[in-house]
């Protein structure tokens, strides 16, 4: 890729933000599907299988860091995992903090969740590649937020390799207990915001991963959000069409130990070597 192509792509990215954030010309004679009284899309994706299981909802037995400032100050990206077992209650807590449904607004207009979302549209679905989680078989799962359940999607051969491939070869992530794949069903947000939907979608993805970061930190786990992924590989892994629904963000979370914190420096060896 030459420098001119790179500059053009950067400019296109900046234009995207400017256009969808405040271009008055885009408002002329335009109405969203909500304004046009078209039926709203489902609040969450229907189960994909008949293999759903309830998750524990009692978190009182978990060892949680309840010092908010300590959690904030302790939060950092962790990429080295012990590969020890993760209790099911911890996974359940992570999912609840990331996408849990607290209540409904109206009869079925919107879900009020543990994270904010523009217009309470919550356009994301959460899938997981799990390994060594107590009480669960290794494999691929889908979170069902309306009932706080997960459904088992299966376990392809050599799952760690497929997960690594979907994350552009980042093999460290496949050693986590859970790799969360956030997909977006665009029309959930487009129904309300139409041509302005896509900037809020990007903002909302940060809300989800920040909650995951803070929940992991409070639970004594480590995590790292991953933007460098291969959507085509991730969609193929999870059986998504890549158009109406596509993966565009991921996060690995796993068990950690304090003495491995120094190993994180290996990921930034270039800083020392190049004197940055």
HELIX and SHEET records of a PDB file:
HELIX    1   1 UNK A    3  UNK A   22  1                                  20    
HELIX    2   2 UNK A   24  UNK A   27  5                                   4    
HELIX    3   3 UNK A   68  UNK A   74  1                                   7    
HELIX    4   4 UNK A   88  UNK A   99  1                                  12    
HELIX    5   5 UNK A  118  UNK A  120  5                                   3    
HELIX    6   6 UNK A  159  UNK A  166  1                                   8    
HELIX    7   7 UNK A  171  UNK A  175  5                                   5    
HELIX    8   8 UNK A  186  UNK A  193  1                                   8    
HELIX    9   9 UNK A  194  UNK A  196  5                                   3    
HELIX   10  10 UNK A  197  UNK A  218  1                                  22    
HELIX   11  11 UNK A  231  UNK A  238  1                                   8    
HELIX   12  12 UNK A  258  UNK A  268  5                                  11    
HELIX   13  13 UNK A  269  UNK A  273  1                                   5    
SHEET    1   A 7 UNK A  52  UNK A  54  0                                        
SHEET    2   A 7 UNK A 149  UNK A 154 -1                                        
SHEET    3   A 7 UNK A 139  UNK A 144 -1                                        
SHEET    4   A 7 UNK A 124  UNK A 130 -1                                        
SHEET    5   A 7 UNK A 178  UNK A 185 -1                                        
SHEET    6   A 7 UNK A 245  UNK A 255 -1                                        
SHEET    7   A 7 UNK A 221  UNK A 226 -1                                        
SHEET    1   B 2 UNK A 101  UNK A 105  0                                        
SHEET    2   B 2 UNK A 110  UNK A 113 -1                                        
END                                                                             
